[in-house]
Amino acid sequence: MSGIATRNPFPDTSASTCSTIPASASLPLASLSPGKADTIGKAVALDSDLAQQSEVFAALYQSWAQDWQESVAHVVAHDHRGLMTLRAYLLHGCNYRSLCLIDVVAIGPFGQPLFTLIAENEEIFNALTGPVFEGVVESYIQDAAHKELDKETMAVLKKLWIADEEGRRGF
C-alpha cells in the first residue's frame, strides 16, 4: 500500500516546535534491547526483519526522547521506515508530535525486485567488485529519490553500506 498520511492521528499536538533525531546518532543494538545482549550477534545486528527493525527503532527513539525538552518529535518516514514508525507507535508505545508517511510499504510482498534478485544470486552479488557494488547502491538510492541527489548527499546515504564488508552484507 502506498500513500501519504494526510491527517495527524496524534491528538494534542501542534507544529509550533520540532525536535529532531540527529542523523549521526548511534547506539549499540544491545543497549537498545535490554535482556537481549547475549543473543545479538553480527547476523542479528544486520537482520532486516521489519518486526525487529520496528522494535529497535522504538527503543532508539525512546532512548533519544529522554534527552529532549519535548518528549515527542515530528517524524517523516518513507517506504519500509513508514511501516516501522507506524508499528513503533501502535505496538511499542512511541508517541510522535506528528507522523508523515510517504509511499509506505504496508502490504506484502515486501522488498524490491533487486533484493529478490540478490537473494536468488547471492554468490554473484558477493563477487561484485567495490566500484560495481557502489554503483548498485547508488542506483538503488537514486531510484528512491524524487529528484537527482547531489554528490554530498549521495555520499552520506551510501556510506554505511559501502564502508566495509559488514555494511555490504547489511545491504
Salt bridges, closest charged atoms under 4 A:
GLU55 OE2 - LYS36 NZ 2.63
GLU70 OE1 - ARG97 NH2 2.34
ASP79 OD2 - HIS80 ND1 3.13
GLU134 OE2 - LYS158 NZ 2.39
GLU138 OE2 - LYS158 NZ 2.35
